[in-house]
Structures are given as structure tokens and as C-alpha cells.
Amino acid sequence: MAPTPNQNSQLVNPLATTAQLSSSGSQLDGVPADLEDSVRFAGASLTQAAGMLLRLPQEIIAQAVVLFTRFWVGPEGGSLIEYGTEIVSASSLYLIAKLSPYPKSPRQILAAYAYLSSLPTSLLTSSLFSSKTPENPDAYYLSEGTYLTQRAALMKTESHILRVLGFNTHVALPYTLCINYLQTLDVFQHPQASALAKRAFAHLNTALLSPQLLYLTHQPPALATAAIYLAAREVGVQLPDNEWWEVFDTDREELGFLVVGLLSMESFVKGEEERWGEGKGRGKVPMTVEAVEAEVERRRILEGGG
């Protein structure tokens, strides 16, 4: 990740460079960009779902999702041909939780992922707690031998993540800024203030899953500002007529880009559900190295390359 001004500030993040956004380790290994987007989206959704299952605070989950996403960015980042998405997700969540007041043991982490892997869909953004528990408990039972093998993989992958990220695990989030900005805009006197805050937070959570990598290309103040702007329009709260977003270090162009990015998530998710949803398209998103390689080979054959 590229250094940013005031890098020592706890309110800023290292952002991805143009070179890092234009290519990735996966693409250099022959993984199509659209497949990479699908796998990365499924992995981020899996991280979110696992965090919820483990009852971790959203701030911890969000940091883990950002860390997971950073790992795959740029030519120097991890490749889907080398690292399994599920174990990278688990290692990211384990690492961030370990550094927080809410640590989870390897067994807790791996048990949660074993359960989620047994569900019939990889797209867990909306179906996690509405899905029926698999009828056969053996589908998500973690034997001692399997646990020991996966724990070793968890620790090894954790070290790979730290190496790829240069041991920089700092993640600044926009949630607190969002509340502060709402207070500054004096909207909490409005009858729809609660709905506005909830909607803004929902947009911030959605942005974590964006294929445009919004958390890796924009700083927290801009993310919070865009979430407030869009949420206010959706719930009907009138904000100041002047260009209030400039007070929060966001210009009109950046605001517009982020709003479009947030709005595009609905169509992106629908497209992913059509391709990979339960009972639709091609089945579960490939989350292991072997599954990704098989999907790449399948596409190559269909394109006449075989």
C-alpha cells in the first residue's frame, strides 16, 4: 500500500496505488478479473459472516475484511492460485481479533468456518441466519486431526499475510467519524435521525464488499461523508444547501464517485447471486486453490483454448 500524508495519524489508511489497482498476483497467474472479483467478494462476505457467528463487534469484522482485501491487491499481493480464500479469510479474522480486546482461539475460528463452509451457498451476505442448519452435523464437525492440520495452515497463512502487508495491520474506520459528522450537521434533532444513522452505517458496511475496493482507495472521512449524503437522500433528511462535504475533507468529484460506487453494489450483488447463488448458475464460488484452478481451466476449455 502506498504511503499517505500524515501516515502516523490513526485516522488515515495506506491506500492502494494505481499500479496495484491495475494488476494483481491472481491476474498475473491467469485468473480472470471477473472471477477474482467474485472470489474476493465471497471471501469478504465469508469474513463478515464468520465475525457475526463469533459475535465479534462490527469494528473488528470491518478491520478483518479490509485486511483480507489488502492481501490480494497488486502484483506483490497474494494469488488465488497460491492461497485459498477461506483460509486467508480465517487468518485475517484471527489476526485482527487477536490484536483486539476480543480474541478468539484457533478452534473457535476454525469451527465457525467449518460450519459456514457446510452451507449450500458461498454468498452469505443475507442468507447466513436464514439458512437452515445442515441436517448432517458431520458436515461441519471438526475432528481433532482436521483441526490440527487447519490450525497449522491458519498460523502459516497469518505469517504470509503479515509479510505481504509489511506487518502493517492498522485499519482506520469511518464509523465514529460518521457519528461525529452527523452531530456536526445537527441532524439528530430530525425525526428520521435514527433511520439516517442506520442507513449510513449500512452503506459503510456494504462498501466493505465493493469490487471497487472503496476502503482501499478512499480515506475514512470521504467514506463517512458519502454514506451520510446518500443516506440523507434515501430517508428524506434535508442537509445544508452549501457544499458541506468540503468541511469534511471531501471534494465534489470524490463524493460523486463514492455515491455511484455505493449505488452500484445492489446490481453487483444481484449479478453475483445469478452466477453463484444457491440453486443458480455454477454453484458455490471457488474458495480453494484447487477450485479456482478448475474454474480457470473450465473457462479456458470453453473459450477453445484446450
LOMI-904086 format. One record per residue: residue in one letter; x, y, z of N, C-alpha, C in turn. Coordinates in steps of 0.001 Angstrom, whole numbers, padded with zeros to 6 digits, always signed. Atoms other than C-alpha are relative to their C-alpha. Layout:
<rs>
aXYZXYZXYZ
...
</rs>
This chain:
<rs>
m+000830-001186+000000+000000+000000+000000+000873+001248+000000
a-000782-001223+000118+001181+003495-000794-000101+000826+001267
p+000075-000889-001147+002089+005897+001979-000902+001178-000300
t+000879-001147+000148-000278+008777+002555+000476+001113+000913
p-000375-001084-000891+000123+012216+004110-000427-000311+001430
n+000295+000238-001414+000208+012147+007905-000172-001486+000284
q+000117+001453-000102+000849+008409+007761-000071-000469+001448
n+000001+000403-001395+001341+008328+011524-001349+000224+000670
s+001311-000252-000570-002215+009517+012099-000806-001285+000054
q+000851+001180-000140-004623+006894+013365-001276+000124-000809
l+001230-000232+000750-007334+008398+011153+000156-000257-001489
v-000211+000230+001428-005769+007539+007790+000457-001430-000241
n-000398+001342+000410-005133+004312+005922+001027+000076-001123
p-000825+000106+001208-002436+003277+003460-000908-000348-001174
l+000884+000213+001141-004121+003469+000063+000725-000741-001119
a-000555+000731+001134-003616+001285-002981+000419+000984-001090
t-000479-000844+001093-001617+002818-005829-000683-000401-001306
t+000559+000315+001320-002674+002938-009472+000565-001313-000528
a-000632+001240+000466-000190+000171-010258-000582-001213+000713
q+000572+001115-000752-001624-002023-007512-001429-000297-000433
l+001385+000195+000427-005162-001478-008774-000096-000536-001425
s+000050+000402+001406-004270-002206-012396+000345-001469-000207
s-000361+001406+000137-002971-005707-011737+000020-000645+001377
s-000054+000734-001269-002776-008404-009085+000758-001297-000211
g-000681+001282+000091-000944-011586-008290-000864-001056-000659
s+000921+000975+000596-004031-013571-009278-000078+000168-001508
q+000090-000245+001439-004321-011916-012684+001294-000380-000708
l-001277+000407+000589-000621-012472-013335+000100-001516-000115
d+000021+001467+000050-001279-016163-012648-001122-000536-000881
g+000994+000442+000964-004065-016252-015233-001428-000041+000486
v+001379-000031-000501-007155-015715-013075-000717+001203-000614
p+000731-001127+000587-009726-013580-014967-000433+001002+001067
a+000327-001056-000961-010537-010255-013318-001391-000184+000597
d+001355+000158-000522-014257-011032-013026-000083-001147+000999
l-000031+001106-000954-013540-014346-011304+000671+000445+001293
e-000671-000529-001187-011148-012595-008945-000956+000859+000825
d+000983-000832-000703-013877-010069-008098-001010-000868+000748
s+000993+000880-000623-016349-012877-007389+000567-000698+001232
v-000611+000728-001114-013955-014813-005164+000306+000955+001152
r-000314-000980-001046-012841-011697-003307-001274+000457+000716
f+001280-000380-000597-016476-010677-002752-000516-001104+000918
a+000453+001126-000823-017365-014145-001478+000851-000131+001255
g-000882+000083-001160-014328-014120+000802-000269+001097+001012
a+000339-001097-000906-015200-010714+002238-001326-000275+000701
s+001291+000362-000592-018787-011891+002780+000172-001098+001045
l-000275+001082-000941-017456-015018+004472+000620+000544+001284
t-000620-000618-001175-015313-012898+006797-001048+000698+000850
q+001082-000689-000708-018337-010779+007690-000891-001007+000724
a+000883+001006-000592-020472-013869+008320+000663-000705+001176
a-000716+000675-001084-017815-015580+010441+000103+000907+001225
g-000060-000942-001115-017396-012461+012549-001319+000101+000733
m+001326-000028-000618-021135-012326+013142-000248-001270+000800
l+000204+001277-000672-021202-016009+014049+000791-000064+001307
l-000849-000022-001190-018394-015418+016548-000350+001157+000940
r+000487-001123-000813-020264-012380+017932+001092+001044+000254
l-001007-001050-000082-017408-010002+017239-000633+001349-000331
p+000518-001329+000349-018072-006234+017142+000243+000301-001478
q-000124-000316+001418-018568-004799+013663+001333+000673-000319
e-001284-000655+000252-015418-002697+014020+001111-001030-000225
i-001008+001054+000158-013323-005855+014407-000203-000721-001331
i+000302+000682+001260-015081-007549+011499+000436+000860-001184
a-000353-000904+001098-014597-004496+009280+001509+000063-000197
q-001458-000011+000116-010878-004362+010051+000503-001281-000658
a-000406+001276+000589-010575-008043+009167-000304-000039-001495
v+000359-000029+001422-012388-007517+005851+000989+000867-000778
v-000960-000880+000674-010079-004615+004959+001357-000690-000113
l-001276+000717+000029-007016-006670+005878-000036-001117-001044
f+000186+001064+000985-008339-009591+003822+000100+000556-001423
t+000007-000596+001340-008888-007305+000818+001380+000511-000386
r-001348-000506+000281-005467-005669+001091+000942-001109-000453
f-000918+001105+000284-003793-009060+000907+000055-000335-001486
w+000080+000432+001391-004933-009643-002685+000404+001085-000999
v-000171-001137+000908-004112-006210-004122+001434+000115-000499
g-001299-000283+000591-001246-005527-006502+000761-001237-000437
p-000807+001137+000465+001296-007724-008287+000728-000710+001129
e-000706+000599-001129+003035-008286-004961-000957-000660+000991
g+000995+000566-000907-000217-009392-003306-000160-001496-000183
g+000241+001434+000078-001444-012906-002727-000758-000382-001255
s+000668+000512+001197-002646-015013-005648-000967-001109+000377
l+000988+001050-000233-005750-017186-005706+000493-001362-000461
i-000590+001259+000438-003617-019819-007398+000957-000549+001055
e-000950+000405-001037-001388-019947-004333-000631-000096+001384
y+000613-000048-001326-003634-019146-001362-001506-000239-000101
g+001437+000234-000045-007100-020458-000534-000715+001178+000646
t+000735-001164-000493-009652-017705+000012-000509-000209+001418
e+000591+000263-001311-011241-019360+003020+001040+000092+001113
i-001014-000029-001058-008010-019797+004985+000570+001404+000161
v-000443-001397-000118-006935-016217+004187-001030+000805+000786
s+001066-000659-000756-010304-015013+005463+000096-000347+001480
a-000086+000440-001393-009984-017087+008637+001222+000595+000693
s-001228-000530-000588-006413-015924+009224-000105+001501+000239
s+000191-001445-000173-007363-012267+008726-000850+000283+001231
l+000881-000195-001151-010170-012545+011264+000708-000385+001293
y-000752+000443-001182-007976-014463+013705+001036+001044+000407
l-001052-000974-000267-005180-011895+013395-000561+001280+000610
i+000574-001251-000500-007370-008826+013891-000623-000202+001381
a+000614+000266-001305-009306-010405+016767+001068-000160+001076
k-001089+000216-000958-006034-011401+018442+000585+001322+000481
l-000550-001306-000344-004910-007769+018400-001016+000898+000702
s+001092-000790-000568-008228-006584+019864-000334-000489+001408
p+000463+000502-001307-009964-006908+023242-000904-001221-000111
y+000925+001121+000206-011997-009757+021694+000692-001155-000723
p-000715+001077+000697-009506-012528+020826-000833-001280-000068
k+000651+001296+000167-010768-015860+019533+001078-001058-000207
s-000974+001078+000134-008953-019161+019745-000044-000573-001413
p+000033+000649+001315-007955-021037+016578-001158-000982-000139
r+001099+000964+000084-010533-023698+017427-001331+000705-000243
q+001241-000749+000214-013327-021122+017640-000096+000502-001437
i-000025-000515+001372-012297-019568+014337-000283-001116-000996
l+000120+001088+000969-011985-022875+012508-001355-000693+000086
a+001330+000600-000139-015239-024249+013933-001047+000853-000713
a+000943-000893+000684-017105-021185+012657+000102-000164-001513
y-000184+000143+001445-015600-021577+009195-000437-001377-000489
a+000471+001331+000386-016343-025305+009145-001516+000007-000171
y+001460-000086+000109-019998-024535+009776-000406+000773-001253
l+000373-000825+001153-020156-021781+007150+000297-000709-001315
s-000343+000732+001224-018443-023993+004576-001010-001086-000316
s+000982+001063+000215-021162-026598+005066-001323+000524-000548
l+001234-000576+000527-023894-024173+003983-000028-000133-001520
p+000106+000272+001440-025217-024602+000435+000386+001161-000901
t-000362-001148+000822-024137-021127-000729+001244+000671+000541
s-001179-000765-000405-020950-019067-000684-000337+001461+000232
l+000401-001399-000119-022865-015769-000787-000799+000161+001283
l+000579+000027-001337-023562-015233+002888-000442+001367+000491
t+000335-001350-000432-024451-011548+002922-001392+000095+000594
s+001370-000119-000494-028148-012134+003501-000589-001313+000489
s+000630+001290-000276-028707-015847+003982+000602-000743+001181
l-000702+000729-001053-026454-016693+006916-000939-000565+001043
f+000817+000456-001113-029009-016850+009696-001390-000447-000435
s+001276+000501+000492-031992-017592+007479+000145-001399-000586
s-000222+001332+000555-030385-020723+006034-000232-001056+001078
k+000198+001093-000942-031311-023995+007623+001347-000605+000382
t-001195+000703-000431-028666-025712+009679+000096-001318-000767
p-000135+001272+000715-027259-028626+007666-000510-001163+000842
e+000627+001092-000736-029166-031766+008609+001026-000956+000590
n-001024+000930-000459-025990-033813+008984+001104+000754+000740
p-001043-000714-000752-023763-032476+011804+001413-000369-000439
d-001325+000393+000470-020864-034415+010289+000523+000953-001070
a-000398-000917+001065-020869-031816+007520+000868+001135+000530
y-000811-001085-000555-019356-029266+009879+000730-000416+001282
y-000762+000486-001158-017789-031474+012558+001491+000117-000280
l-001435-000201+000149-014131-030617+013087+000728-001034+000851
s-000716+001038-000734-012186-033730+014023+001331+000544+000509
e-001255-000475-000579-009002-033418+016050+001108+000052-001053
g-001021+000007+001048-006834-034387+013098-000180+001146-000975
t+000284-001110+000910-008551-031908+010805+000312+001333+000656
y-000278-001245-000719-008306-029220+013455+001492+000299+000040
l-001442-000225-000094-004562-029690+013902+000585+000408-001352
t-000474-000350+001343-003992-029567+010144-000394+001426-000363
q+000475-001337+000348-006116-026458+009712+000615+001072+000896
r-000647-000976-000879-004577-024751+012733+001397+000340-000516
a-001329-000251+000566-001131-025173+011190-000105+000895-001233
a+000208-000831+001190-002462-023711+007926-000389+001419+000388
l+000416-001316-000486-004061-020840+009863+001213+000822+000422
m-001187-000708-000477-000782-019909+011537+000940+000350-001153
k-000880-000248+001139+001195-020243+008313-000535+001129-000869
t+000602-001045+000829-001249-018081+006376+000047+001349+000701
e-000110-001251-000760-001251-015485+009151+001366+000641-000225
s-001344-000540+000222+002506-015108+008718+000162+000516-001423
h-000052-000474+001384+002078-014783+004939-000702+001350-000135
i+000732-001268+000053-000494-012018+005408+000859+001128+000566
l-000848-001021-000616+001831-010120+007727+001172+000366-000909
r-001133-000275+000890+004710-010473+005281-000434+000820-001206
v+000482-000719+001184+002681-009318+002264-000356+001443+000346
l+000426-001345-000407+001329-006320+004191+001108+000782+000696
g-001094-000698-000659+004724-005398+005598-000246+000203+001487
f+000336-000025-001424+003405-006085+009111-000815+001237+000391
n+000857-001157-000273+001129-003046+008806-001451-000469+000076
t+001375+000472-000194-002207-004122+010283-000946+001129+000403
h+000847-001125-000403-003528-000632+011017-001140+000199-000995
v+001176-000291+000821-007056-000013+009720-000813+001082+000706
a+000863-001067-000516-008843+003293+010306-001384-000163-000611
l+001373+000220+000455-012620+003023+010057-000813+001296+000071
p+000777-001244+000064-015265+005661+009255-001205+000064+000932
y+001236+000051-000780-017947+004656+011777-000099+001140+001020
t+000023-001075-000997-017012+007067+014573-000081+001364-000675
l+000065-001254+000748-016417+009847+012059-001416+000265-000494
c+001369-000144+000499-019881+009206+010649-000905+000602+001074
i+000801-000541-001101-021483+009849+014038+000395+001445+000294
n-000464-001367-000261-019325+012926+014612-000495+000974-001064
y+000460-000871+001088-020255+014332+011209-001504+000256+000106
l+001444-000181-000173-023956+013745+011854-000290+000996+001124
q+000165-000963-001087-023622+015634+015124+000350+001410-000463
t-000410-001306+000513-021803+018459+013370-001073+000595-000909
l+001060-000451+000906-024584+018653+010777-001326+000230+000726
d+001164-000251-000856-027096+018822+013656-001266-000682-000538
v+001148+000723+000544-029361+016137+012217-000707-000858+001050
f+000605+000879-000996-030091+014291+015455-001281+000567+000604
q+001283-000561-000415-032985+016651+016113-001116-000383-000966
h+000987+000364+001024-034717+015351+012990-000691-001310+000381
p+000717+001251-000328-037421+012659+013423+000592-001238-000671
q-000579+001127+000729-035617+010491+010868+001494-000184+000291
a-001432+000053-000297-032209+010863+012536+000487-001433+000209
s-000401+001383-000259-032098+007259+013732+000058-000806-001294
a+000019+000703+001287-033066+005935+010308+001169+000430-000870
l-001128-000511+000774-030431+008161+008719+001307-000634+000459
a-001238+000581-000528-027670+006896+011011+000107-001481-000356
k-000015+001427+000328-028651+003262+010472+000286-000220-001482
r-000201+000150+001438-028768+003731+006716+001438+000338-000383
a-001390-000369+000283-025375+005463+006680+000946-001127+000400
f-000840+001120-000431-023834+002619+008671-000158-001198-000941
a+000219+001099+000947-025422+000115+006292+000826+000210-001269
h-000809-000291+001186-023722+001856+003371+001485-000224+000280
l-001405+000215-000350-020385+001773+005192+000325-001488+000052
n-000209+001453-000028-020783-001965+005772-000005-000582-001407
t+000067+000475+001379-021751-002520+002147+001274+000328-000763
a-001215-000425+000700-018706-000595+000957+001174-000940+000258
l-001063+000962-000297-016501-003210+002626+000080-001095-001056
l+000075+001101+000961-017626-005696-000035+000137+000472-001441
s+000011-000569+001345-017284-003373-003022+001131-000540-000874
p-001068+000420+000921-015398-004724-006064+000889+001164-000409
q-000808-001184+000284-014151-001151-006497+000979+000317+001130
l-000966-000114-001101-012195-001565-003239-000028+001391+000632
l+000171-001371-000480-013577+001650-001778+000801+000285+001264
y-000764-000216-001232-011863+001158+001585+001506+000045-000261
l-001418-000017+000340-008516+000795-000196+000360+001179-000886
t-000257-001119+000907-008906+003841-002431-000452+001343+000563
h+000501-001244-000586-010547+006419-000149+000189-000030+001511
q-000214-000109-001435-009884+007663+003354-001334+000015+000751
p+001236+000057-000793-012438+007288+006187-000871+001255-000049
p+000883-001172+000063-013630+010944+006095-000868+000033-001256
a+000768+000003+001243-014689+010600+002455-001064-001093+000018
l+000976+001086-000083-016402+007256+003090-001173+000391+000894
a+001061-000417-000916-018338+008658+006044-000875+001072-000641
t+000748-001084+000640-019336+011761+004074-000939-000534-001073
a+000825+000560+001068-020600+009766+001091-001161-000812+000564
a+001062+000797-000614-022568+007400+003331-001102+000900+000555
i+000984-000946-000540-024267+010352+005052-000790+000652-001126
y+000653-000669+001130-025013+012101+001761-001057-000902-000631
l+000924+000924+000648-026620+009031+000217-001141-000387+000931
a+001035+000382-000962-028480+008009+003370-001017+001119+000195
a+000905-001139-000185-029928+011511+003787-000981+000110-001162
r+000884-000040+001169-031320+011433+000253-001022-001132+000049
e+000889+001164-000019-032825+007991+000833-001094+000114+001061
v+000997-000080-001077-034598+008783+004116-000698+001353+000052
g+000690-001280+000085-035554+012351+003232+000386+001019+001047
v-000486-000996-000954-033430+014366+005651+000715+001104-000773
q-000587-001139+000700-032543+017837+004394+001314+000402+000659
l-001303-000431-000487-028852+018651+004768+000258+001433-000464
p-000272-001394+000403-027316+022154+004430+000106+000154-001513
d+000003-000246+001442-027654+023701+000965+001398+000267-000555
n-001353-000280+000488-023993+024674+000778+000793-001297-000157
e-000841+001185+000228-021137+022312-000069+000633-000441+001322
w-000412+000363-001359-020935+020959+003474+001056-001093+000026
w-000949+001117+000019-018871+017929+002436+001452+000472-000019
e-001369-000509+000031-015819+020138+001898+000549+000227+001404
v-000437-000149-001393-015719+020738+005649+000623-001298+000501
f-000474+001316-000422-015047+017013+005996+001049-000565-000966
d-001136+000391+000854-012115+016947+003534-000410-000876-001177
t+000479+000758+001155-014155+015601+000620-000446+000978-001077
d+000434-000891+001076-014483+017339-002743-001165-000626-000760
r+001200+000448+000710-017459+017057-005080+000278-001222-000878
e-000317+001114+000895-015718+014711-007516+000123-001311+000768
e-000158+001213-000797-014734+012220-004826-001336-000446+000578
l+001324+000323-000536-018187+012412-003268-000856-000694-001055
g+000792+000598+001071-019826+011672-006604+000449-001407-000332
f-000526+001335+000302-017535+008722-007285-000440-001006+001054
l+000358+000921-001076-018244+007177-003895-001493-000303+000011
v+001449+000222+000030-022005+007652-004166-000357-000978-001119
v+000246+000926+001113-022007+005939-007565+000474-001406+000367
g-000518+001298-000415-019855+003155-006135-000922-000705+000978
l+000921+000592-000975-022240+002607-003236-001297-000448-000669
l+001248+000345+000682-025285+002625-005502+000167-001213-000915
s-000224+001109+000933-023692+000105-007870+000052-001355+000693
m-000124+001270-000712-023412-002523-005145-001237-000881-000157
e+001225+000802+000111-027041-003602-005479+000001-000838-001272
s-000015+000746+001259-026681-004564-009135+001137-001017-000021
f-001117+000948-000050-023302-006187-008482-000387-001249+000781
v+000393+001143-000826-024710-008395-005719-001034-000855-000728
k+000992+000764+000761-027681-009377-007887+000674-000843-001079
g-000729+000746+001015-025283-010377-010639+000740-001191+000583
e-000705+001102-000657-023244-012483-008226-000969-001099+000418
e+000993+000998-000400-026377-014190-006944-000496-000798-001203
e+000414+000709+001213-027383-015037-010506+001062-001008-000434
r-001090+000877+000433-023987-016580-011165+000297-001106+000999
w-000496+000926-001005-023252-018263-007861-000997-000329+001099
g+000958+000223-001075-026407-018244-005725-000454-001444+000094
e+000465+001372-000232-027908-021396-004259-001024-000402-001053
g+000914+000499+001013-029580-023404-007000+000053+000751-001312
k-000099-000797+001219-028438-020958-009683+001408-000107-000578
g-001308-000158+000619-025615-020547-012130+000904-001195+000172
r-001050+001016-000021-022452-022500-011441+000207-000629+001368
g-000192+000556-001331-022902-023387-007788+000832+000920+000872
k-000746-000804-000959-020626-022233-004987+001220+000663-000650
v-001190-000708+000467-017893-019688-005605+001232-000834+000346
p-001215+000766-000317-014494-021433-005857+000825+000707+001076
m-000665-000633-001143-012845-020742-002491+001324-000665+000362
t-001278+000661-000239-009892-023125-002600+000869+000137-001241
v-000920-000071+001134-006820-023164-004814-000429-000978-001085
e+000394+001024+000969-007999-026373-006460-001265+000404-000756
a+001255-000401+000640-011477-024990-007139+000220+001156-000970
v-000304-001118+000897-010091-021776-008639+000705-000510-001253
e-000706+000560+001156-007728-023726-010872-000964-000740-000921
a+000977+000734+000802-010618-025932-012006-000893+000960-000781
e+000847-000982+000677-012760-022888-012842+000761+000696-001126
v-000818-000623+001044-009921-021246-014770+000162-000955-001177
e-000148+000997+001063-009378-024469-016722-001314-000191-000751
r+001310+000139+000649-013114-024803-017404-000238+001136-000987
r+000178-001151+000889-013193-021313-018862+000926-000085-001205
r-000953+000103+001104-010108-021968-020939-000493-000980-001058
i+000523+000999+000935-011694-025048-022471-001194+000553-000768
l+001173-000575+000650-014954-023215-023173+000372+001050-001038
e-000441-001027+000943-013054-020442-024903+000775-000585-001176
g-000669+000648+001117-011464-023004-027184+001495-000060+000123
g-001445+000021-000186-008038-022831-025655+000552-001377+000250
g-000481+001344-000314-007915-026536-024902+000082-000866-001206
</rs>
